[in-house]
Amino acid sequence: MSGGGRALDVALGSVGVLLFGPPVAMIALAIRAEDGGPSFFRQERIGRDRRPFTVLKLRSMRDGQVTRIGRWIRATGLDETTQFLNVLRGQMSVVGPRPLTAADVDRVGWGGPAHDARFALPPGITGLAQLFASPGAASSRALDEAYARDRSAWLDLQVVAASFVVNLVGKSRVKRWLRGHRYAAGGAEHGVGAGGG
């Protein structure tokens, strides 16, 4: 957790593995039962200082189409909870910028030195962009910049709490509840500050 330090990341990562381990195991069995395919897949992401690392994710697609279980785990963010293992390995933080693939970085044009600051932080399982970003790279970039500017242990804990609610009731409902939050309008694009929320 960038604002709270490595010790808090290890603590929350350990809690996350214990808390989400049983549901992940049950979801993995359900994915296998739904279509007979593998429950997990590995994908390379770009981490801090642009170093690549591998994440293990619950599979949500089959033959290019999102599965029935896949729609649910994407809506609740449960497909990301396996990344607590990456937190314990020191490859990710609990809160930080969205971890991108190399193809994502090329697609949005973030490969040059002008974007190095965005990759100075470890990527996070959750973060402002994961909670608030609208479609398109500009919103994610603004929110990543807002997080880099405002990050603190208190902000991290607020993001973790909101993300846990997402796991329970889904992203769309939480986004509606947080519509008036200072980051909901797109972060730094709209001049948000570090106060109040």
N, C-alpha and C positions, 0 to 999 in steps of 0.2 A: 504494500500500500504506500504509494509515493508520499502522501502527506503524513502518514502515521509511522513509517519506518518498516524495516524488514521484520522486526520482532512481531509487530501487529499482523503483518502479512502471514507469517508462519502460524500465528495463533488462529487467525480467521480461516486460513487454508486448512488447518487440521480440523477445525470445527466443521468446515464445509465438506470435507471428505467423510467425516463421521455422519453428518446430517443427511447428505445427499447420496451416500453410498447405497443404502437399501433401496430408495426409489429408483436410482440409476440401474441397479440390478434387475428390478422388476420391469422397468421400461425396456431394458435390453432383451429380456425374455419375450415381451410383447412384440417388439420389432421383429424378432426371429420368427415368432408364431404367425405374424401377419403375412409375410411373403417368403419366408424361408431363407432370406438373405442374411448377411452378416449384421450384427447389431451395432458395430462401431466402424469408423474409418479414420485413417490418419491423414493429416494435411499439414503441409509446411507453411508457417507464417513468418512474418518479419518482426523481429523483436527489438529490444533496446539496442541503440547504435547500429541498427539495420542487420543484426545478426539473425540468421534463420534458426528456427526451432520447430519441433513437431508437436501438434496438438492431437489428442484423441477425442473424437466427438461421437455422440450417438447419431446413427444414420437416420436422416429424415427424408431421403429421396430414393426412388427406384426407377431406373431407366429414364432419368431426366424429369420425373414427376414427383412432386411432394406427396408422401403417403398420408394416410389418415392419421396415424400416430405422429408422423412428422409434422403435420399442421399443428397438433396440440403442443408438442415439445418446443416448436419454434415460438408459438404464441406465448408460452410461459417462460421461455428462456432456459428450460431444463436441458436442452441440447448442449448448453455451454457449461454445465456444472462439472463435467469431467475435467475441465481446465483447472480445477483446484489442485490437481496433481502437478500441473505446470507451475503453479504458485509455490508449492512445496519444493520443487526443483530449482527455484530461483529464476525461472524463465519468464514469469509473468508476475504481475501484482493483482490483488483483488480488484482494485480500482485503478483505471488508467485509460489511455487511448485504445480504441478498438484495434485488436490484432489483425493486420491485413495480410493477404497473400501477396506474393511478388506480382502476380497479374493485377491485383487491385491497385497496388502502388503505381504500376505502369498506366493503368486505365485512367486514374485520376490525376496523373502527372505529378506525383509527389516524389520522384526519384532524385531531383536535384538538391544542391546544398541549401537552397532557400527553405527547404522543409526539414532540415536536420534537427531543428529544435523539437519538432513533433516526435522524433524518434530518440530523443534524449531521455525520455521516460519509458519505463517498462510498460508494455501493453497490459490492459486489464480485462478480467472476466466481464466486468461491468464498468460503467463510467457515464459521464454526461452525454457523450455522443450515443452510447447504447440506449440510454433512457429517452433522450429528447430529439435526436437528429431526425430531420425530415429527409426524404429522398434527395440524393445528390451530394457531391463531395463538399460543397461550400458550407453546408450546415455542420457536417461532421468536423471539418477543419476549424470552424469558429468555436465549436464546443470543446474540441481538444485544446485549442489555444486558451479558452476560458479556464479549463481545468488546470493547465500548466501555470496560469497566473494566480488562481485562487486556491490551489490545493492546500489542504490541511487535514488533520485527523478528523476534525468535526465534519468537514464536507464529505470525506470518505465514508464516515459512518452514516451520514444521511443517504448517500448513494447506495450503500449496502442495504439499508433498511428499505428503501424504495424498491430495490431489485428483488428483495425477498418477497415483498408484496406482489411483484410481477410474477414470481414463481407460483404464487397461490391463486391469483385471480386473472392473470394475463396482461400483456403489454398495453393493449388498446384501452382497457378500463383504467389502468394506472395513468396513462397519458392524459385521459380526460380529467382525472382527479388533479393532476399536476399542471393543468393548462395555464394557470396563473403564476406558476413558479418563474423566478427571474431568468432561468436558463431555457425555459420552454420556447421562447421566441427566437432561439438560434444563437445564444451565447454572445460571443464577442462582437458578432456582426451588429448587435443591438446595444452595445455599450454596457453590458451587465457588469456589476461590480462584485466585490467580495462580501458585501453586507447582506443581512436579512434573507429570508427565504420562506 
